[in-house]
Amino acid sequence: MVKVESLSFGSIIVGGKKYRRDLVLLPDGTVKQRKGGFWIFGSHNLKMKEIEELSRTGAEEIVIGTGTNPRARLSNEARSYATQAQLQLHTLPSYQAVTKFNHLIDLGKRVAAIIHITC
């Protein structure tokens, strides 16, 4: 499983590679750039479809990084889906989310995450 090595406004390093887009991190170690938004500024609205996709990965827990100045939000539909699906969801500012993600990996958990890297 990959861990987040560092995060700063507009960039994130995972597995030795620097990304300038929001990332989706999957329990199998897959790292994908999040769709939506433009250039480094991903969408500030996290949709139900994104949470559904993470739930299908077999993750025990899901971490959502809401940005360095936490402006991203889960849509009402995404929040309702997570509640109904009884997902263990951690919604935190991105700096805290990265720490939580890495900690859960250290505990041997199967973790998925979406990390918003800007505001």
N, CA and C atoms as a LAMMPS dump frame, in Angstrom:
ITEM: TIMESTEP
0
ITEM: NUMBER OF ATOMS
357
ITEM: BOX BOUNDS ff ff ff
-5.0000000000000000e+02 5.0000000000000000e+02
-5.0000000000000000e+02 5.0000000000000000e+02
-5.0000000000000000e+02 5.0000000000000000e+02
ITEM: ATOMS id mol type element x y z
1 1 1 N 0.841 -1.189 0
2 1 2 C 0 0 0
3 1 3 C 0.878 1.242 0
4 2 1 N 0.521 2.215 -0.812
5 2 2 C 1.282 3.449 -0.866
6 2 3 C 0.861 4.382 0.264
7 3 1 N 1.799 5.204 0.674
8 3 2 C 1.512 6.225 1.679
9 3 3 C 1.769 7.588 1.052
10 4 1 N 1.129 8.592 1.627
11 4 2 C 1.349 9.961 1.179
12 4 3 C 2.627 10.452 1.854
13 5 1 N 3.574 10.889 1.03
14 5 2 C 4.853 11.338 1.555
15 5 3 C 4.835 12.801 1.945
16 6 1 N 4.123 13.617 1.174
17 6 2 C 3.99 15.026 1.545
18 6 3 C 2.827 15.661 0.799
19 7 1 N 2.363 16.751 1.362
20 7 2 C 1.256 17.518 0.8
21 7 3 C 1.559 18.989 1.016
22 8 1 N 1.368 19.77 -0.021
23 8 2 C 1.406 21.223 0.096
24 8 3 C 0.343 21.761 -0.858
25 9 1 N -0.006 23.011 -0.712
26 9 2 C -1.039 23.578 -1.567
27 9 3 C -0.667 23.345 -3.03
28 10 1 N -1.512 22.613 -3.746
29 10 2 C -1.313 22.393 -5.174
30 10 3 C -0.463 21.202 -5.557
31 11 1 N 0.07 20.467 -4.573
32 11 2 C 0.834 19.277 -4.942
33 11 3 C 0.813 18.259 -3.807
34 12 1 N 0.984 17.01 -4.222
35 12 2 C 1.005 15.891 -3.284
36 12 3 C 1.987 14.866 -3.835
37 13 1 N 2.761 14.263 -2.947
38 13 2 C 3.719 13.236 -3.359
39 13 3 C 3.288 11.906 -2.762
40 14 1 N 3.105 10.929 -3.655
41 14 2 C 2.705 9.576 -3.274
42 14 3 C 3.583 8.602 -4.053
43 15 1 N 4.186 7.671 -3.349
44 15 2 C 5.026 6.675 -4.015
45 15 3 C 6.174 7.286 -4.795
46 16 1 N 6.702 8.398 -4.287
47 16 2 C 7.821 9.063 -4.937
48 16 3 C 7.459 9.908 -6.142
49 17 1 N 6.197 9.977 -6.478
50 17 2 C 5.76 10.748 -7.644
51 17 3 C 4.951 11.962 -7.195
52 18 1 N 5.247 13.096 -7.822
53 18 2 C 4.549 14.337 -7.494
54 18 3 C 3.352 14.526 -8.417
55 19 1 N 2.213 14.824 -7.821
56 19 2 C 0.971 15.066 -8.564
57 19 3 C 0.501 16.492 -8.305
58 20 1 N -0.119 17.065 -9.321
59 20 2 C -0.669 18.409 -9.191
60 20 3 C -2.174 18.418 -9.435
61 21 1 N -2.792 17.3 -9.104
62 21 2 C -4.253 17.145 -9.185
63 21 3 C -4.721 16.44 -7.927
64 22 1 N -5.986 16.596 -7.607
65 22 2 C -6.575 15.813 -6.52
66 22 3 C -6.361 14.331 -6.836
67 23 1 N -6.175 13.544 -5.792
68 23 2 C -5.915 12.124 -5.994
69 23 3 C -6.99 11.243 -5.374
70 24 1 N -7.126 10.076 -5.98
71 24 2 C -7.93 8.987 -5.435
72 24 3 C -6.939 7.868 -5.14
73 25 1 N -6.916 7.426 -3.894
74 25 2 C -6.004 6.376 -3.455
75 25 3 C -6.839 5.156 -3.093
76 26 1 N -6.498 4.017 -3.668
77 26 2 C -7.289 2.802 -3.478
78 26 3 C -6.555 1.788 -2.604
79 27 1 N -7.297 0.898 -1.946
80 27 2 C -6.677 -0.071 -1.028
81 27 3 C -5.645 -0.995 -1.671
82 28 1 N -5.725 -1.197 -2.973
83 28 2 C -4.755 -2.071 -3.645
84 28 3 C -3.471 -1.335 -4.026
85 29 1 N -3.365 -0.062 -3.629
86 29 2 C -2.174 0.729 -3.927
87 29 3 C -2.287 1.569 -5.185
88 30 1 N -3.403 1.457 -5.897
89 30 2 C -3.607 2.257 -7.097
90 30 3 C -3.75 3.732 -6.734
91 31 1 N -3.086 4.579 -7.525
92 31 2 C -3.176 6.025 -7.365
93 31 3 C -3.73 6.583 -8.664
94 32 1 N -4.851 7.296 -8.568
95 32 2 C -5.473 7.877 -9.763
96 32 3 C -5.71 9.359 -9.536
97 33 1 N -5.602 10.109 -10.626
98 33 2 C -5.966 11.51 -10.53
99 33 3 C -7.482 11.617 -10.535
100 34 1 N -8.004 12.436 -9.635
101 34 2 C -9.448 12.618 -9.521
102 34 3 C -9.968 13.381 -10.73
103 35 1 N -11.094 12.938 -11.244
104 35 2 C -11.715 13.608 -12.377
105 35 3 C -12.495 14.817 -11.882
106 36 1 N -12.649 15.784 -12.762
107 36 2 C -13.44 16.963 -12.421
108 36 3 C -12.564 18.162 -12.148
109 37 1 N -13.179 19.315 -12.16
110 37 2 C -12.433 20.536 -11.936
111 37 3 C -11.539 20.849 -13.119
112 38 1 N -10.587 21.709 -12.91
113 38 2 C -9.657 22.061 -13.971
114 38 3 C -8.254 22.183 -13.397
115 39 1 N -7.294 21.802 -14.194
116 39 2 C -5.885 21.803 -13.851
117 39 3 C -5.701 21.302 -12.434
118 40 1 N -5.052 22.067 -11.529
119 40 2 C -4.828 21.567 -10.179
120 40 3 C -6.05 21.736 -9.291
121 41 1 N -7.019 22.531 -9.718
122 41 2 C -8.175 22.798 -8.874
123 41 3 C -9.276 21.79 -9.164
124 42 1 N -9.357 20.758 -8.354
125 42 2 C -10.429 19.779 -8.509
126 42 3 C -11.736 20.373 -8.022
127 43 1 N -12.795 19.685 -8.289
128 43 2 C -14.11 20.125 -7.866
129 43 3 C -14.171 20.229 -6.345
130 44 1 N -14.861 21.253 -5.863
131 44 2 C -15.068 21.415 -4.423
132 44 3 C -16.292 20.65 -3.94
133 45 1 N -16.946 19.948 -4.855
134 45 2 C -18.135 19.184 -4.512
135 45 3 C -17.84 17.704 -4.725
136 46 1 N -17.788 16.953 -3.629
137 46 2 C -17.534 15.519 -3.714
138 46 3 C -18.871 14.819 -3.888
139 47 1 N -18.999 14.119 -4.983
140 47 2 C -20.289 13.546 -5.384
141 47 3 C -20.494 12.123 -4.876
142 48 1 N -21.76 11.731 -4.852
143 48 2 C -22.128 10.392 -4.408
144 48 3 C -21.415 9.327 -5.231
145 49 1 N -21.307 9.536 -6.533
146 49 2 C -20.664 8.551 -7.405
147 49 3 C -19.224 8.264 -6.95
148 50 1 N -18.521 9.295 -6.499
149 50 2 C -17.145 9.107 -6.038
150 50 3 C -17.096 8.236 -4.775
151 51 1 N -18.025 8.465 -3.869
152 51 2 C -18.071 7.674 -2.64
153 51 3 C -18.497 6.243 -2.955
154 52 1 N -19.439 6.081 -3.872
155 52 2 C -19.86 4.732 -4.301
156 52 3 C -18.681 3.952 -4.86
157 53 1 N -17.887 4.615 -5.724
158 53 2 C -16.729 3.948 -6.324
159 53 3 C -15.739 3.501 -5.259
160 54 1 N -15.496 4.352 -4.269
161 54 2 C -14.57 3.983 -3.194
162 54 3 C -15.119 2.821 -2.371
163 55 1 N -16.414 2.812 -2.16
164 55 2 C -17.006 1.743 -1.345
165 55 3 C -16.899 0.39 -2.039
166 56 1 N -16.85 0.381 -3.345
167 56 2 C -16.753 -0.884 -4.099
168 56 3 C -15.331 -1.447 -4.135
169 57 1 N -14.364 -0.732 -3.6
170 57 2 C -12.974 -1.195 -3.635
171 57 3 C -12.635 -2.154 -2.501
172 58 1 N -13.587 -2.375 -1.604
173 58 2 C -13.321 -3.235 -0.461
174 58 3 C -12.629 -2.521 0.683
175 59 1 N -12.671 -1.194 0.656
176 59 2 C -12.054 -0.416 1.724
177 59 3 C -12.813 -0.603 3.029
178 60 1 N -12.067 -0.757 4.11
179 60 2 C -12.671 -0.811 5.44
180 60 3 C -13.02 0.603 5.908
181 61 1 N -12.197 1.558 5.492
182 61 2 C -12.4 2.944 5.893
183 61 3 C -12.089 3.846 4.699
184 62 1 N -12.761 4.987 4.677
185 62 2 C -12.587 5.958 3.596
186 62 3 C -12.218 7.301 4.208
187 63 1 N -11.156 7.896 3.67
188 63 2 C -10.692 9.194 4.138
189 63 3 C -10.937 10.213 3.039
190 64 1 N -11.544 11.333 3.415
191 64 2 C -11.798 12.428 2.483
192 64 3 C -11.029 13.645 2.963
193 65 1 N -10.102 14.123 2.128
194 65 2 C -9.37 15.356 2.415
195 65 3 C -10.087 16.52 1.76
196 66 1 N -10.548 17.464 2.562
197 66 2 C -11.395 18.55 2.063
198 66 3 C -10.628 19.791 1.629
199 67 1 N -9.317 19.704 1.562
200 67 2 C -8.506 20.812 1.071
201 67 3 C -7.589 21.379 2.138
202 68 1 N -6.612 22.157 1.701
203 68 2 C -5.66 22.75 2.628
204 68 3 C -6.31 23.861 3.452
205 69 1 N -7.32 24.495 2.901
206 69 2 C -8.168 25.454 3.617
207 69 3 C -9.588 24.931 3.476
208 70 1 N -9.92 23.887 4.17
209 70 2 C -11.022 22.964 3.881
210 70 3 C -12.29 23.577 3.28
211 71 1 N -12.298 23.662 1.957
212 71 2 C -13.451 24.225 1.253
213 71 3 C -14.278 23.179 0.516
214 72 1 N -13.689 22.027 0.242
215 72 2 C -14.437 20.973 -0.46
216 72 3 C -15.449 20.361 0.513
217 73 1 N -16.563 19.945 -0.031
218 73 2 C -17.634 19.388 0.793
219 73 3 C -18.229 18.154 0.133
220 74 1 N -18.695 17.25 0.97
221 74 2 C -19.466 16.125 0.463
222 74 3 C -20.849 16.637 0.103
223 75 1 N -21.342 16.23 -1.044
224 75 2 C -22.713 16.597 -1.406
225 75 3 C -23.66 15.909 -0.412
226 76 1 N -24.866 16.42 -0.305
227 76 2 C -25.857 15.799 0.576
228 76 3 C -26.102 14.353 0.181
229 77 1 N -26.121 14.09 -1.144
230 77 2 C -26.333 12.726 -1.629
231 77 3 C -25.185 11.811 -1.222
232 78 1 N -23.957 12.325 -1.295
233 78 2 C -22.79 11.522 -0.911
234 78 3 C -22.823 11.211 0.578
235 79 1 N -23.162 12.195 1.384
236 79 2 C -23.238 11.995 2.833
237 79 3 C -24.336 10.98 3.176
238 80 1 N -25.488 11.105 2.524
239 80 2 C -26.597 10.16 2.755
240 80 3 C -26.202 8.745 2.358
241 81 1 N -25.53 8.62 1.2
242 81 2 C -25.085 7.303 0.742
243 81 3 C -24.143 6.674 1.759
244 82 1 N -23.169 7.448 2.238
245 82 2 C -22.198 6.929 3.207
246 82 3 C -22.894 6.461 4.48
247 83 1 N -23.873 7.225 4.935
248 83 2 C -24.617 6.854 6.136
249 83 3 C -25.407 5.57 5.905
250 84 1 N -26.144 5.502 4.797
251 84 2 C -26.956 4.321 4.497
252 84 3 C -26.1 3.073 4.289
253 85 1 N -24.928 3.251 3.674
254 85 2 C -24.032 2.122 3.41
255 85 3 C -23.185 1.762 4.641
256 86 1 N -23.357 2.526 5.713
257 86 2 C -22.624 2.316 6.958
258 86 3 C -21.116 2.311 6.727
259 87 1 N -20.664 3.266 5.929
260 87 2 C -19.237 3.39 5.644
261 87 3 C -18.535 4.1 6.795
262 88 1 N -17.346 3.638 7.121
263 88 2 C -16.513 4.316 8.105
264 88 3 C -15.815 5.448 7.354
265 89 1 N -16.331 6.654 7.495
266 89 2 C -15.909 7.8 6.7
267 89 3 C -15.24 8.837 7.595
268 90 1 N -14.049 9.291 7.181
269 90 2 C -13.312 10.327 7.902
270 90 3 C -13.21 11.527 6.966
271 91 1 N -13.889 12.603 7.279
272 91 2 C -13.86 13.813 6.466
273 91 3 C -13.083 14.867 7.243
274 92 1 N -11.894 15.206 6.726
275 92 2 C -10.962 16.074 7.448
276 92 3 C -10.282 17.048 6.491
277 93 1 N -9.768 18.17 7.018
278 93 2 C -8.891 19.003 6.179
279 93 3 C -7.756 18.123 5.649
280 94 1 N -7.297 18.422 4.45
281 94 2 C -6.362 17.511 3.764
282 94 3 C -5.09 17.186 4.534
283 95 1 N -4.514 18.157 5.253
284 95 2 C -3.3 17.844 6.018
285 95 3 C -3.596 16.784 7.072
286 96 1 N -4.727 16.902 7.749
287 96 2 C -5.119 15.908 8.751
288 96 3 C -5.538 14.598 8.092
289 97 1 N -6.174 14.696 6.93
290 97 2 C -6.615 13.5 6.205
291 97 3 C -5.428 12.642 5.788
292 98 1 N -4.371 13.27 5.337
293 98 2 C -3.163 12.54 4.935
294 98 3 C -2.573 11.809 6.135
295 99 1 N -2.515 12.485 7.273
296 99 2 C -2.011 11.854 8.498
297 99 3 C -2.89 10.674 8.884
298 100 1 N -4.199 10.848 8.824
299 100 2 C -5.148 9.768 9.155
300 100 3 C -4.99 8.598 8.194
301 101 1 N -4.894 8.888 6.895
302 101 2 C -4.716 7.857 5.879
303 101 3 C -3.471 7.02 6.172
304 102 1 N -2.347 7.689 6.378
305 102 2 C -1.09 6.979 6.651
306 102 3 C -1.186 6.168 7.943
307 103 1 N -1.831 6.718 8.967
308 103 2 C -1.988 6.014 10.241
309 103 3 C -2.821 4.738 10.06
310 104 1 N -3.913 4.839 9.321
311 104 2 C -4.757 3.667 9.092
312 104 3 C -3.998 2.578 8.32
313 105 1 N -3.158 2.988 7.379
314 105 2 C -2.319 2.017 6.663
315 105 3 C -1.364 1.338 7.643
316 106 1 N -0.76 2.135 8.526
317 106 2 C 0.155 1.568 9.529
318 106 3 C -0.553 0.549 10.415
319 107 1 N -1.856 0.734 10.625
320 107 2 C -2.643 -0.196 11.437
321 107 3 C -3.069 -1.44 10.65
322 108 1 N -2.722 -1.474 9.353
323 108 2 C -3.061 -2.618 8.517
324 108 3 C -4.466 -2.573 7.936
325 109 1 N -5.099 -1.418 7.952
326 109 2 C -6.455 -1.27 7.412
327 109 3 C -6.416 -1.167 5.893
328 110 1 N -7.509 -1.597 5.259
329 110 2 C -7.702 -1.382 3.82
330 110 3 C -8.396 -0.033 3.684
331 111 1 N -7.657 0.949 3.192
332 111 2 C -8.123 2.329 3.185
333 111 3 C -8.185 2.86 1.761
334 112 1 N -9.23 3.642 1.493
335 112 2 C -9.339 4.391 0.238
336 112 3 C -9.455 5.869 0.62
337 113 1 N -9.058 6.742 -0.296
338 113 2 C -9.108 8.171 0.012
339 113 3 C -9.294 9.006 -1.247
340 114 1 N -9.869 10.177 -1.027
341 114 2 C -9.856 11.255 -2.009
342 114 3 C -9.207 12.418 -1.288
343 115 1 N -8.143 12.952 -1.873
344 115 2 C -7.425 14.065 -1.246
345 115 3 C -7.502 15.278 -2.174
346 116 1 N -8.174 16.321 -1.701
347 116 2 C -8.251 17.597 -2.424
348 116 3 C -7.011 18.397 -2.06
349 117 1 N -6.222 18.837 -3.058
350 117 2 C -4.906 19.41 -2.774
351 117 3 C -4.861 20.935 -2.795
352 118 1 N -5.975 21.577 -3.089
353 118 2 C -5.973 23.03 -3.04
354 118 3 C -6.938 23.477 -1.946
355 119 1 N -7.478 24.647 -2.099
356 119 2 C -8.321 25.237 -1.055
357 119 3 C -9.432 24.328 -0.636
